[in-house]
Amino acid sequence: WQSITPSEAVVFRKIEAAQPTMLVDEIDAVFGNKTAGQHEGLRALLNAGHQRGTTVPRCVGPRFELKDFPTFCPKALAGIKELPSTIADRSIPVRLARKTKSETVERFRLREVKKAACGLRGRIEAWASQARFDSYPQLPDELNDRAADSWEPLLSIADSAGGKWSAMARKAALALSA
């Protein structure tokens, strides 16, 4: 689910309805100096939603019946500035940098990438449907508890993929989160 500046209510309802992978761009517009106070509920939801089991309780309907909305789903937040520290602490940071004038890269054409990604997605889904994942992969000791929690599913996927993936994933975990 790709969105820009969703409200707290939209996010928890979307998570309940679709269990999506959230891709939120322009997150700096949500948590910038002028607007962060208006989005405290969304910040709290993102903080709590990094683990399964946490819910947002709300009264719904004409009889104000109590309903617990789940907050967990995979999330990718993109923005120019830093995330609030409480969200950053529950995240795996991937820092991007603009290319320098001396660097050359192939142009990115979305319509071409969509075609290639469609086939790749099918192959990944087929692999994942038959892969066996270790619920307790070996975690690097250098990761703090929250970082280890964040990396655990990714390391399990890498271990299931086998080959060089286990070592590469642990190297990435240490480089990004240790």
Accessible surface in RSA format (square Angstrom, percent):
REM  Atomic radii and reference values for relative SASA: ProtOr
REM  Chains: A
REM  Algorithm: Lee & Richards
REM  Probe-radius: 1.40
REM  Slices: 20
REM RES _ NUM      All-atoms   Total-Side   Main-Chain    Non-polar    All polar
REM                ABS   REL    ABS   REL    ABS   REL    ABS   REL    ABS   REL
RES TRP A   1    73.78  29.6  39.51  19.1  34.27  80.5  33.70  18.0  40.08  65.0
RES GLN A   2   144.22  80.6 117.53  85.9  26.69  63.6  27.65  58.8 116.57  88.4
RES SER A   3    17.99  15.2  10.03  13.4   7.96  18.3  17.98  38.3   0.01   0.0
RES ILE A   4   106.34  60.5  86.66  64.6  19.68  47.4  86.66  62.4  19.68  53.4
RES THR A   5    65.93  46.9  46.81  47.5  19.12  45.6  24.21  32.5  41.71  63.1
RES PRO A   6    10.92   8.0   2.10   1.9   8.82  32.1  10.48   8.7   0.44   2.7
RES SER A   7    55.66  47.0  47.75  63.7   7.90  18.2  48.24 102.7   7.42  10.4
RES GLU A   8    42.44  24.4  38.72  29.3   3.72   8.9   9.72  18.8  32.71  26.7
RES ALA A   9    42.34  38.9  40.77  62.9   1.57   3.6  40.80  57.5   1.54   4.1
RES VAL A  10    75.45  49.6  70.93  64.2   4.52  10.9  74.62  64.8   0.82   2.2
RES VAL A  11     0.00   0.0   0.00   0.0   0.00   0.0   0.00   0.0   0.00   0.0
RES PHE A  12     3.11   1.6   3.11   1.9   0.00   0.0   3.11   1.9   0.00   0.0
RES ARG A  13   107.45  45.1 104.63  53.3   2.82   6.7  50.60  69.2  56.85  34.5
RES LYS A  14    69.02  33.7  65.07  39.9   3.95   9.4  21.65  19.5  47.36  50.5
RES ILE A  15     0.73   0.4   0.73   0.5   0.00   0.0   0.73   0.5   0.00   0.0
RES GLU A  16    66.36  38.1  49.52  37.5  16.84  40.1  20.63  39.9  45.74  37.3
RES ALA A  17    87.85  80.8  46.15  71.2  41.70  94.9  55.56  78.2  32.29  85.5
RES ALA A  18    55.36  50.9  27.33  42.2  28.02  63.7  35.81  50.4  19.55  51.8
RES GLN A  19   144.01  80.5 123.33  90.1  20.67  49.2  28.27  60.2 115.74  87.8
RES PRO A  20    15.04  11.0   5.83   5.3   9.21  33.5  15.04  12.4   0.00   0.0
RES THR A  21    71.55  50.9  65.24  66.1   6.31  15.0  39.83  53.5  31.72  48.0
RES MET A  22     0.79   0.4   0.79   0.5   0.00   0.0   0.79   0.7   0.00   0.0
RES LEU A  23    81.80  45.6  80.55  57.6   1.25   3.1  81.50  57.2   0.30   0.8
RES VAL A  24     4.49   3.0   2.51   2.3   1.97   4.8   3.28   2.8   1.21   3.3
RES ASP A  25    60.89  42.6  60.17  59.9   0.71   1.7  11.44  26.9  49.44  49.3
RES GLU A  26    77.01  44.2  76.13  57.6   0.88   2.1  13.04  25.2  63.97  52.2
RES ILE A  27     4.82   2.7   4.78   3.6   0.05   0.1   4.78   3.4   0.05   0.1
RES ASP A  28    32.84  23.0  22.93  22.8   9.91  23.4   7.87  18.5  24.97  24.9
RES ALA A  29    52.66  48.4  34.53  53.3  18.13  41.2  45.78  64.5   6.88  18.2
RES VAL A  30     0.41   0.3   0.12   0.1   0.30   0.7   0.41   0.4   0.00   0.0
RES PHE A  31    24.96  12.5   5.12   3.2  19.84  51.6   5.35   3.2  19.61  56.1
RES GLY A  32    19.39  23.9   0.00   N/A  19.39  23.9  19.39  53.2   0.00   0.0
RES ASN A  33   160.57 110.7 122.47 118.3  38.11  91.8  34.09  82.1 126.48 122.3
RES LYS A  34   197.03  96.1 166.44 102.1  30.59  72.8 117.96 106.2  79.07  84.2
RES THR A  35    39.44  28.1  39.32  39.9   0.12   0.3  38.70  52.0   0.74   1.1
RES ALA A  36    33.80  31.1  32.95  50.8   0.86   1.9  33.07  46.6   0.74   2.0
RES GLY A  37    67.18  82.8   0.00   N/A  67.18  82.8  39.91 109.5  27.27  61.1
RES GLN A  38   137.83  77.1  99.78  72.9  38.05  90.6  48.70 103.7  89.14  67.6
RES HIS A  39    44.74  24.5  41.61  28.9   3.12   8.0  30.40  31.3  14.33  16.7
RES GLU A  40    84.85  48.7  82.92  62.7   1.94   4.6  56.06 108.4  28.79  23.5
RES GLY A  41    27.41  33.8   0.00   N/A  27.41  33.8  18.44  50.6   8.97  20.1
RES LEU A  42     4.15   2.3   3.35   2.4   0.80   2.0   3.35   2.4   0.80   2.1
RES ARG A  43    56.67  23.8  56.67  28.9   0.00   0.0  13.23  18.1  43.44  26.3
RES ALA A  44    50.02  46.0  45.14  69.7   4.88  11.1  47.55  67.0   2.46   6.5
RES LEU A  45     3.74   2.1   0.75   0.5   3.00   7.5   3.17   2.2   0.57   1.5
RES LEU A  46     9.50   5.3   3.16   2.3   6.34  15.9   3.16   2.2   6.34  17.1
RES ASN A  47    15.81  10.9  15.42  14.9   0.39   0.9   7.69  18.5   8.12   7.8
RES ALA A  48    33.18  30.5  21.56  33.3  11.62  26.4  31.72  44.7   1.47   3.9
RES GLY A  49     0.06   0.1   0.00   N/A   0.06   0.1   0.00   0.0   0.06   0.1
RES HIS A  50    50.82  27.8  26.82  18.6  24.00  61.4  32.08  33.1  18.74  21.8
RES GLN A  51    83.80  46.9  80.44  58.8   3.36   8.0  19.61  41.7  64.19  48.7
RES ARG A  52   189.15  79.4 165.48  84.4  23.67  56.4  62.96  86.0 126.19  76.5
RES GLY A  53    71.66  88.4   0.00   N/A  71.66  88.4  40.92 112.3  30.74  68.8
RES THR A  54    53.94  38.4  46.99  47.6   6.95  16.6  30.77  41.3  23.17  35.0
RES THR A  55    55.86  39.7  41.21  41.8  14.65  34.9  24.87  33.4  30.99  46.9
RES VAL A  56    14.67   9.7  13.75  12.4   0.92   2.2  14.67  12.8   0.00   0.0
RES PRO A  57    72.28  52.7  65.46  59.7   6.82  24.8  65.55  54.1   6.72  41.8
RES ARG A  58    85.91  36.1  82.02  41.8   3.89   9.3  33.94  46.4  51.97  31.5
RES CYS A  59    80.95  61.2  55.27  61.6  25.68  60.4  11.34  28.7  69.61  75.1
RES VAL A  60    39.35  25.9  33.60  30.4   5.75  13.8  38.35  33.3   0.99   2.7
RES GLY A  61    48.34  59.6   0.00   N/A  48.34  59.6  30.89  84.8  17.45  39.1
RES PRO A  62   132.68  96.7 102.28  93.2  30.41 110.5 114.33  94.4  18.35 114.1
RES ARG A  63   194.12  81.5 168.17  85.7  25.95  61.8  56.00  76.5 138.12  83.7
RES PHE A  64   149.07  74.6 136.24  84.4  12.83  33.4 136.24  82.6  12.83  36.7
RES GLU A  65   105.67  60.7 100.01  75.7   5.66  13.5  38.61  74.7  67.06  54.8
RES LEU A  66   130.16  72.5  98.51  70.5  31.65  79.6  98.51  69.2  31.65  85.2
RES LYS A  67    76.04  37.1  71.65  44.0   4.39  10.5  36.86  33.2  39.19  41.7
RES ASP A  68    79.28  55.5  60.66  60.4  18.63  44.0  12.82  30.2  66.47  66.3
RES PHE A  69     6.08   3.0   6.08   3.8   0.00   0.0   6.08   3.7   0.00   0.0
RES PRO A  70    48.51  35.4  48.51  44.2   0.00   0.0  48.51  40.0   0.00   0.0
RES THR A  71     0.16   0.1   0.12   0.1   0.04   0.1   0.12   0.2   0.04   0.1
RES PHE A  72    56.29  28.2  48.46  30.0   7.83  20.4  48.46  29.4   7.83  22.4
RES CYS A  73     6.25   4.7   1.23   1.4   5.02  11.8   2.66   6.7   3.59   3.9
RES PRO A  74    74.41  54.2  65.13  59.4   9.27  33.7  74.41  61.4   0.00   0.0
RES LYS A  75    53.24  26.0  16.15   9.9  37.09  88.3  16.87  15.2  36.37  38.7
RES ALA A  76    51.53  47.4  44.34  68.4   7.19  16.3  50.07  70.5   1.46   3.9
RES LEU A  77    42.65  23.8  11.73   8.4  30.92  77.7  12.13   8.5  30.52  82.1
RES ALA A  78    51.35  47.2  46.49  71.7   4.86  11.1  51.35  72.3   0.00   0.0
RES GLY A  79    40.80  50.3   0.00   N/A  40.80  50.3   7.38  20.3  33.42  74.8
RES ILE A  80   154.63  88.0 123.26  91.8  31.37  75.6 128.33  92.4  26.30  71.4
RES LYS A  81   151.16  73.7 132.16  81.1  19.00  45.2  84.65  76.2  66.51  70.8
RES GLU A  82   127.27  73.1 107.05  81.0  20.22  48.1  60.67 117.4  66.60  54.4
RES LEU A  83    43.50  24.2  30.32  21.7  13.18  33.1  31.02  21.8  12.48  33.6
RES PRO A  84    31.85  23.2  18.82  17.2  13.03  47.4  31.42  25.9   0.43   2.7
RES SER A  85    91.53  77.3  77.30 103.2  14.23  32.8  52.28 111.3  39.26  55.0
RES THR A  86    54.44  38.7  51.78  52.5   2.67   6.4  53.61  72.0   0.83   1.3
RES ILE A  87     5.29   3.0   5.08   3.8   0.21   0.5   5.29   3.8   0.00   0.0
RES ALA A  88    44.00  40.5  33.73  52.1  10.27  23.4  34.64  48.8   9.36  24.8
RES ASP A  89    65.83  46.1  50.23  50.0  15.60  36.9  23.40  55.1  42.42  42.3
RES ARG A  90    49.36  20.7  38.78  19.8  10.58  25.2   2.85   3.9  46.51  28.2
RES SER A  91    33.42  28.2  19.19  25.6  14.23  32.8  18.25  38.9  15.17  21.3
RES ILE A  92    45.62  26.0  24.71  18.4  20.91  50.4  24.71  17.8  20.91  56.7
RES PRO A  93    39.93  29.1  31.62  28.8   8.32  30.2  39.93  33.0   0.00   0.0
RES VAL A  94   106.66  70.2  81.76  74.0  24.90  60.0  81.88  71.1  24.78  67.2
RES ARG A  95   170.68  71.7 141.40  72.1  29.28  69.7  70.95  97.0  99.73  60.4
RES LEU A  96   163.09  90.8 128.09  91.6  35.00  88.0 130.88  91.9  32.21  86.7
RES ALA A  97    98.41  90.5  61.25  94.5  37.16  84.5  69.81  98.3  28.60  75.8
RES ARG A  98   224.37  94.2 198.18 101.0  26.19  62.3  82.31 112.5 142.06  86.1
RES LYS A  99   115.59  56.4  90.64  55.6  24.95  59.4  60.98  54.9  54.61  58.2
RES THR A 100    76.39  54.3  69.44  70.4   6.95  16.6  74.52 100.1   1.87   2.8
RES LYS A 101   210.10 102.5 177.33 108.8  32.78  78.0 124.94 112.5  85.16  90.7
RES SER A 102   104.49  88.3  67.95  90.7  36.55  84.2  56.93 121.2  47.56  66.6
RES GLU A 103    84.20  48.3  77.08  58.3   7.12  17.0  30.93  59.8  53.27  43.5
RES THR A 104   132.14  94.0 104.63 106.1  27.51  65.6  75.61 101.6  56.53  85.5
RES VAL A 105   102.22  67.3  72.12  65.3  30.09  72.5  81.06  70.4  21.16  57.4
RES GLU A 106   166.48  95.6 136.77 103.5  29.71  70.7  60.62 117.3 105.86  86.4
RES ARG A 107   189.38  79.5 169.78  86.5  19.61  46.7  77.22 105.5 112.16  68.0
RES PHE A 108   141.96  71.0 117.21  72.6  24.75  64.4 120.67  73.2  21.30  61.0
RES ARG A 109    90.97  38.2  88.03  44.9   2.93   7.0  20.38  27.9  70.58  42.8
RES LEU A 110   103.39  57.6  97.33  69.6   6.06  15.2  97.33  68.4   6.06  16.3
RES ARG A 111   150.24  63.1 143.03  72.9   7.21  17.2  61.85  84.5  88.39  53.6
RES GLU A 112    98.76  56.7  91.82  69.5   6.95  16.5  35.13  68.0  63.63  52.0
RES VAL A 113    60.28  39.7  58.01  52.5   2.26   5.5  60.26  52.4   0.02   0.0
RES LYS A 114   130.61  63.7 123.60  75.8   7.00  16.7  73.04  65.7  57.57  61.3
RES LYS A 115   158.44  77.3 139.23  85.4  19.21  45.7  94.59  85.1  63.85  68.0
RES ALA A 116    72.94  67.1  53.32  82.3  19.62  44.6  65.68  92.5   7.27  19.2
RES ALA A 117    45.85  42.2  41.27  63.7   4.58  10.4  44.65  62.9   1.20   3.2
RES CYS A 118    92.97  70.3  81.56  91.0  11.41  26.8  22.21  56.3  70.76  76.3
RES GLY A 119    38.19  47.1   0.00   N/A  38.19  47.1  34.76  95.4   3.43   7.7
RES LEU A 120    88.18  49.1  87.96  62.9   0.22   0.5  87.96  61.8   0.22   0.6
RES ARG A 121   160.73  67.5 157.59  80.3   3.14   7.5  51.15  69.9 109.57  66.4
RES GLY A 122    36.02  44.4   0.00   N/A  36.02  44.4  29.75  81.7   6.27  14.0
RES ARG A 123   161.05  67.6 152.16  77.6   8.89  21.2  75.76 103.5  85.28  51.7
RES ILE A 124    93.53  53.2  91.51  68.2   2.02   4.9  93.47  67.3   0.07   0.2
RES GLU A 125    93.14  53.5  86.62  65.5   6.51  15.5  42.13  81.5  51.01  41.6
RES ALA A 126    58.94  54.2  48.87  75.4  10.07  22.9  56.61  79.7   2.33   6.2
RES TRP A 127    83.86  33.7  81.75  39.6   2.11   5.0  66.14  35.3  17.72  28.7
RES ALA A 128    43.10  39.6  32.65  50.4  10.45  23.8  32.88  46.3  10.23  27.1
RES SER A 129    92.06  77.8  54.86  73.2  37.19  85.7  50.26 107.0  41.79  58.5
RES GLN A 130   126.42  70.7 112.41  82.2  14.00  33.3  34.26  72.9  92.15  69.9
RES ALA A 131    13.67  12.6   0.45   0.7  13.22  30.1   9.05  12.7   4.62  12.2
RES ARG A 132   188.78  79.3 173.17  88.3  15.60  37.2  85.37 116.7 103.41  62.7
RES PHE A 133    90.56  45.3  61.45  38.1  29.11  75.7  62.76  38.1  27.80  79.6
RES ASP A 134    76.78  53.8  64.65  64.4  12.13  28.7  29.83  70.2  46.95  46.8
RES SER A 135    84.57  71.5  61.69  82.3  22.88  52.7  34.38  73.2  50.19  70.3
RES TYR A 136   182.29  85.1 168.13  95.7  14.17  36.9 120.44  90.5  61.86  76.3
RES PRO A 137     7.34   5.3   0.34   0.3   6.99  25.4   0.89   0.7   6.44  40.0
RES GLN A 138   137.56  76.9 128.35  93.8   9.21  21.9  56.52 120.3  81.04  61.5
RES LEU A 139    45.50  25.3  37.12  26.6   8.38  21.1  37.19  26.1   8.31  22.4
RES PRO A 140    20.67  15.1   5.72   5.2  14.95  54.3  17.09  14.1   3.58  22.3
RES ASP A 141   138.44  97.0 106.89 106.4  31.55  74.6  38.92  91.6  99.52  99.2
RES GLU A 142   116.20  66.7  88.74  67.1  27.46  65.4  50.10  96.9  66.10  54.0
RES LEU A 143    13.31   7.4   0.00   0.0  13.31  33.5   0.17   0.1  13.14  35.4
RES ASN A 144    87.72  60.5  75.36  72.8  12.36  29.8  44.79 107.8  42.93  41.5
RES ASP A 145   121.19  84.9 115.94 115.4   5.26  12.4  35.25  83.0  85.94  85.7
RES ARG A 146    86.86  36.5  85.66  43.7   1.20   2.9  20.79  28.4  66.07  40.0
RES ALA A 147    10.55   9.7   7.44  11.5   3.11   7.1  10.29  14.5   0.26   0.7
RES ALA A 148    14.29  13.1  14.26  22.0   0.03   0.1  14.28  20.1   0.01   0.0
RES ASP A 149    65.78  46.1  53.32  53.1  12.46  29.5   9.17  21.6  56.61  56.5
RES SER A 150    23.23  19.6   7.93  10.6  15.30  35.3  14.97  31.9   8.26  11.6
RES TRP A 151    12.64   5.1  12.64   6.1   0.00   0.0  12.64   6.7   0.00   0.0
RES GLU A 152    51.38  29.5  51.38  38.9   0.00   0.0   5.30  10.2  46.08  37.6
RES PRO A 153    75.64  55.1  68.80  62.7   6.84  24.9  75.17  62.1   0.47   2.9
RES LEU A 154    80.21  44.7  76.58  54.8   3.64   9.1  76.58  53.8   3.64   9.8
RES LEU A 155     0.00   0.0   0.00   0.0   0.00   0.0   0.00   0.0   0.00   0.0
RES SER A 156     8.85   7.5   8.65  11.5   0.20   0.5   7.57  16.1   1.28   1.8
RES ILE A 157    79.70  45.4  79.70  59.4   0.00   0.0  79.70  57.4   0.00   0.0
RES ALA A 158     9.49   8.7   6.15   9.5   3.35   7.6   9.40  13.2   0.09   0.3
RES ASP A 159    46.82  32.8  30.04  29.9  16.79  39.7  20.31  47.8  26.52  26.4
RES SER A 160    33.89  28.6   3.75   5.0  30.14  69.4  10.03  21.3  23.86  33.4
RES ALA A 161    48.79  44.9  19.54  30.1  29.26  66.6  21.02  29.6  27.78  73.6
RES GLY A 162    23.91  29.5   0.00   N/A  23.91  29.5  23.55  64.6   0.36   0.8
RES GLY A 163    78.86  97.3   0.00   N/A  78.86  97.3  45.05 123.6  33.81  75.7
RES LYS A 164   135.95  66.3 121.48  74.5  14.47  34.5  74.61  67.2  61.34  65.3
RES TRP A 165   124.08  49.8 123.93  60.0   0.15   0.4 100.38  53.5  23.70  38.5
RES SER A 166    32.80  27.7  32.80  43.8   0.00   0.0  24.35  51.8   8.46  11.8
RES ALA A 167    72.26  66.4  60.17  92.8  12.10  27.5  67.60  95.2   4.66  12.4
RES MET A 168    88.17  45.7  81.41  53.9   6.76  16.1  76.21  64.8  11.95  15.8
RES ALA A 169    17.62  16.2  10.30  15.9   7.32  16.7  17.37  24.5   0.26   0.7
RES ARG A 170    45.02  18.9  45.02  22.9   0.00   0.0  38.90  53.2   6.12   3.7
RES LYS A 171   156.85  76.5 151.19  92.8   5.66  13.5  97.99  88.2  58.87  62.7
RES ALA A 172    38.04  35.0  31.24  48.2   6.81  15.5  37.51  52.8   0.53   1.4
RES ALA A 173     0.00   0.0   0.00   0.0   0.00   0.0   0.00   0.0   0.00   0.0
RES LEU A 174    64.29  35.8  56.41  40.4   7.87  19.8  56.71  39.8   7.58  20.4
RES ALA A 175    86.09  79.2  43.19  66.7  42.90  97.6  55.33  77.9  30.77  81.5
RES LEU A 176    68.15  38.0  51.84  37.1  16.32  41.0  54.67  38.4  13.49  36.3
RES SER A 177    25.47  21.5   3.52   4.7  21.95  50.6  10.94  23.3  14.53  20.4
RES ALA A 178    79.28  72.9  14.74  22.7  64.54 146.8  41.05  57.8  38.22 101.3
END  Absolute sums over single chains surface
CHAIN  1 A    12939.9      10350.1       2589.8       7436.3       5503.6
END  Absolute sums over all chains
TOTAL         12939.9      10350.1       2589.8       7436.3       5503.6
